[in-house]
Amino acid sequence: MGNQCVGAIGGPYKQEKAHHHVGHGRDGGVRGVGHGQGQNQQHYRQQNVQERGVETTTTRTAPPVTMPKPRPVNVAAGTVLGKPLSDVRSVYTLGKELGRGQFGVTYACTNIKTGEHLACKSIAKRKLISKEDIEDVRREVQIMHHLSGTPNVVELKGVFEDKHHVHIVMELCAGGELFDRIIAKGHYSERAAAALCRTIVSVVHRCHSLNVFHRDLKPENFLLANKAENSSLKATDFGLSVFFKPGEVFHEIVGSAYYVAPEVLRRNYGPEADVWSAGVIVYILLCGVPPFWAESEQGIFDAVLKGYIDFKSDPWPKVSAAAKDLVSKMLKQDPKERLTAQEVLKHPWMKEDGDAPDEPLDNAVLTRLKNFSSANKMKKLALQVIAQSLSEDEIMGLKEMFKAMDTDNSGTITFDELKEGLHRQGSKLVESDVKKLMEAADVDGNGKIDFSEFISATMHMNKVEKEDHLAEAFQHFDTDGSGYITVEELQEAMAKNGMGDPETINEIIREVDTDNDGRIDYDEFVAMMRKGNEVPQMTTRRHRR
């Protein structure tokens, strides 16, 4: 996200920084699910929002809560927020673009009266093609209002809706991402990591106490308010967040691959999943890589479900026993055995002046964090371009394609229907590829693909497999049309997104330029974009936004 504001629409399927990137964030760009923050943040969300259940159990106890009720969708009147239209420009001056995605743009903005610098996320209403899309926007606004005044949560300043857009004005976070601060400081210890973790888990605890379930915690969703040394860390992007009732069980798959809890993949989860995600962040902060790692999204999911946590490889032998104890208790496979956010904050390692040592961690940890954070920021930008290139007609076309393949009108597609349907559509996928697509899309393992699963998988195919989309993204960088992306061209493109430091540029060139000629040709670019995408990604409405 570079110098993005809270939830700037620039996150490649907020994918973005990473090797396996998938999905778009409404907040802006393409967001990805993949190797971690910098590397693959693979994002995915099943579109079946209606699938969220309301089963209750007696295992969780909490005081009753009255939650705001969303207004019914008023599609006929053309309103999203259900209130009179208003002009954001009567209060704010919109400035430079900070980020862009398929569904909107985030701008810097200034309060006309006070001169306060903020961020404005403008969502195009014409791209909200379903009632669920509208409810997503409405719920995000409600939750930001509900969390107003919460420490370390980005502050909502105002919401406007005109004929064509919904404008969400919020606090500007111009200090960069969580990992950027760690790398810039140089000195890094368990005590420093514990301080960051306290902030993150405090946000989780506060959200849960207000009956808000974030559902997409990851390092890139924590930004620094400004460049100052003592700048506060702010939680951003509540686009996947929901209100929950005590004991409520959720079923739709949402989140980002490296950070998703096993019970989410099993479609039976509650707010304990936020603690798992926070535990993954703690693990990364201590060793520089995620605990569950693979070269494909499906591989990551398999690792998450197996739950093996490596505490033997470097630098773990030198990490304190207290830190390992905390991580293991946050990453319990059984959510009932997992610590709550409140219990995490009481753990000896997490307490201020607690058991976390202040001795510097191994230098390799900083190096890994740096690679993890910036390793393919170029892919993040390329995915933003691809996100914008997927038209409304293409999205609607996917709906028609599903209907055509569902020959028995059952509402689901079998393997044979998928194979035959893809063949009729002119697909050249061999049977083994169709099987991979089927297996990846059929998340619930029932041998059939419902509409939400179909959209998730085919959105990825449309984005990353289409040559015209890849060519368009390549041309975005190759400004002189030479057929090569030079260091200078990459520097210019990255600088526009606040990522243009020479070291990051050199890292990208080293990683992508396989023939070592000092520039990136089209084949190298395509290889980068498809790396880690052997299995179609699980995208979501949110991540298409």
RARA-V637622 format. One record per helix or strand of 2 or more residues. SS is the DSSP state (H for helix, E for strand). FROM is the first residue (numbers start at 1). LEN is the number of residues. If there is no record, write none. Layout:
# RARA-V637622
ss=<SS:SS>
from=<FROM:FROM>
len=<LEN:LEN>
This chain:
# RARA-V637622
ss=<E:E:H:H:E:E:E:H:H:E:E:H:H:E:H:E:E:E:H:H:H:H:H:H:H:H:H:H:E:H:H:E:H:H:E:H:H:E:H:H>
from=<30:42:49:88:92:104:117:125:131:156:165:178:190:212:219:222:233:242:257:262:272:297:316:321:341:363:377:392:412:415:431:449:451:467:484:487:502:520:522:542>
len=<2:2:3:3:10:8:8:3:16:6:7:8:20:2:3:3:3:2:3:4:16:10:3:10:5:12:13:14:2:10:11:2:15:11:2:9:11:2:9:3>
